[in-house]
Every structure is written in C-alpha cells, then in structure tokens.
C-alpha cells in the first residue's frame, strides 16, 4: 500500500493540504523483491548492505511518485525502512542475545520470546496480527534510553532514529 500511496501521490496531497507538517513512511523490505516492488536484496552476487537497501527503497518510492513531486516534498518525508520487517525492531525489547540483531524470521522470534514470557503474541497461528500486542511491546520505546539502546542493535532502526534526529535539527534551524 505504501507504493500505491506514492504512485497515486496521496502522500503529496496530505502534505499540500497543510494539515500535516511531515509524514513518516514505514515500509518493510521482506517482500521488496516481489514484482511491483522490484527492489532486489542482491547485486553482482553479493547481498546489499542495509544502507544500500534503504537507499534503493527510497529511490523506488521516488520513481513511484515521480521525481518532481517526490523532490518537492522530500524534506517533509521521514523514512522508516525496516530491513526486513518491523518486528526486527522489537526484538531488542524481547531478547537479550544475538537474536536482537536478526533481520529475518523476526515475527517468529518475537512470538517465541513472547510465548516464553507468557505474553500475548504479535500474531495468531493463522497469521492475523494483534495490534494490541504490538502496542504492548512497543510501549517500552516511550523511555528514550530504551529506544536508543534497541536501535543500536538494528542498523535499519538506527537509520530511522538518525532520520528523526536530522529532521528535528533541520526544523529547529531559523
């Protein structure tokens, strides 16, 4: 749906309306290689770095919106590109081992950790996601030090936090 919002320029309409100052664009890369998204994880036989993959996703969104429209609004877009799923950003809250750095299989790892602590899982066995369970886990991010520590374990999460900081500093300039 994110690509569709860029293709139809709904994001630009929201910014042009004056009702919003900026938009956080959250998109996962787990399906980026699928037809229509068309962002490969690999190039010339090697896996792209997290930074390269994030850059390619943003470039793909730019193509979807049209360069002129995208560039007009670029300063008001904050990208939260999660490699490869947003659940990976939650793992540092749920695990204390190397699983905090995972970029694949994160939903399953999160659910396993939640079951082990007798908490509601993020999704059911049928695959339906539980918004309340996500909110319960993510509530820990209300504590700034927890947010910074968690992002230090995931490169794409750290990139998002850096983008937020950059936007904050940019908006504070006279």
C-alpha positions in Angstrom: 0.0 0.0 0.0 2.9 2.4 0.6 3.9 2.2 -3.1 0.3 2.8 -4.1 0.2 5.9 -1.9 3.3 7.2 -3.8 2.0 6.2 -7.2 -1.3 8.0 -6.6 0.6 10.8 -4.8 -1.7 10.6 -1.8 1.3 11.5 0.4 1.7 14.7 -1.6 -2.0 15.6 -1.2 -1.7 15.2 2.6 1.4 17.5 2.7 -0.1 20.0 0.3 -3.3 20.2 2.4 -1.4 21.9 5.2 -2.9 19.6 7.7 0.4 17.7 8.3 3.9 19.0 8.7 5.7 15.8 7.7 4.9 12.1 7.1 6.8 9.1 8.5 6.9 6.5 5.7 7.2 3.0 7.1 7.9 0.2 4.7 9.4 -3.3 5.1 11.8 -4.9 2.7 10.8 -8.6 3.3 8.8 -8.5 0.0 10.8 -5.9 -1.8 12.0 -8.5 -4.4 8.4 -9.2 -5.5 7.0 -8.0 -8.8 5.7 -4.5 -8.4 8.1 -3.5 -5.5 11.1 -4.5 -7.6 14.0 -3.8 -5.1 16.5 -6.7 -5.0 18.4 -7.6 -1.9 21.4 -8.5 -4.1 23.7 -7.1 -6.7 26.5 -8.7 -8.6 26.3 -11.8 -6.5 26.5 -10.0 -3.1 23.9 -9.0 -0.6 23.3 -5.3 -0.4 24.2 -3.5 2.8 21.4 -2.2 4.9 22.3 1.3 3.9 22.2 0.4 0.2 18.9 -1.4 0.5 17.3 1.6 2.3 18.6 3.9 -0.4 17.2 1.7 -3.1 13.8 1.5 -1.4 13.7 5.3 -1.2 14.8 5.6 -4.8 11.9 3.2 -5.7 9.4 5.4 -3.9 10.8 8.4 -5.7 10.2 6.7 -9.1 6.7 5.7 -8.0 5.8 9.3 -7.0 7.6 10.9 -9.9 10.8 12.7 -9.3 9.4 16.3 -9.3 6.7 15.5 -6.8 9.0 13.5 -4.6 11.7 16.1 -4.6 9.2 18.9 -3.8 8.2 17.1 -0.6 11.5 15.2 0.2 12.3 17.5 3.2 9.0 16.6 4.8 9.3 12.8 4.5 10.9 10.7 7.2 11.7 7.1 6.1 11.4 4.1 8.4 12.6 1.4 6.1 12.8 -1.8 8.2 15.1 -4.4 6.9 13.5 -6.9 6.6 10.4 -6.5 8.9 9.3 -4.0 11.5 9.2 -6.9 14.0 13.0 -6.9 13.9 13.0 -3.5 15.6 11.1 -5.1 18.5 13.5 -8.0 19.1 15.9 -6.0 21.4 12.9 -5.5 23.7 12.2 -9.2 23.8 15.6 -10.9 23.6 19.0 -10.4 25.3 21.1 -12.5 22.9 22.2 -12.3 19.3 18.5 -12.5 18.2 18.3 -8.8 18.8 20.3 -8.3 15.6 18.1 -10.5 13.4 16.8 -9.2 10.1 14.8 -12.3 9.0 12.4 -14.5 10.8 11.7 -11.7 13.3 8.0 -12.2 13.7 8.5 -15.9 14.6 11.4 -15.0 17.0 9.3 -12.3 18.7 6.3 -14.6 19.1 8.5 -17.3 20.6 10.0 -14.8 23.1 6.5 -13.6 24.0 5.2 -17.1 24.5 8.2 -17.9 26.7 7.3 -15.0 28.9 3.6 -15.8 28.9 2.6 -12.7 27.0 0.3 -12.1 24.0 2.0 -12.9 20.7 2.1 -10.4 17.8 0.2 -12.8 15.5 -2.0 -15.8 15.7 -1.2 -19.2 14.3 -3.4 -18.2 11.3 -1.2 -15.1 10.7 -3.6 -12.4 11.9 -1.6 -9.6 13.6 -2.7 -8.3 17.1 -2.4 -4.5 17.2 -2.7 -4.5 21.0 0.2 -6.9 21.4 2.4 -4.7 19.2 1.4 -1.7 21.3 2.1 -3.5 24.5 5.6 -4.4 23.4 6.4 -1.1 21.7 5.3 0.9 24.8 8.8 0.3 26.1 10.0 2.8 23.5 8.4 5.6 25.5 11.6 5.5 27.5 14.2 7.3 25.4 17.1 5.3 26.7 15.3 2.1 25.8 14.6 3.4 22.3 18.3 4.3 21.7 19.5 1.0 23.1 17.1 -1.0 21.0 18.0 0.9 17.8 21.7 0.2 18.5 21.1 -3.5 17.8 19.4 -3.0 14.4 21.0 -1.0 11.6 17.8 0.0 9.8 16.2 1.0 13.1 19.3 3.2 13.8 18.9 4.7 10.4 15.3 5.7 11.2 16.3 7.2 14.5 19.1 9.2 12.7 16.5 10.4 10.2 14.2 11.6 13.0 17.2 13.4 14.6 18.1 15.0 11.3 14.5 16.2 10.8 14.3 17.6 14.3 17.6 19.5 13.8 16.5 20.8 10.4 13.2 22.0 11.8 14.9 23.9 14.6 17.1 26.0 12.3 15.9 29.5 11.7 
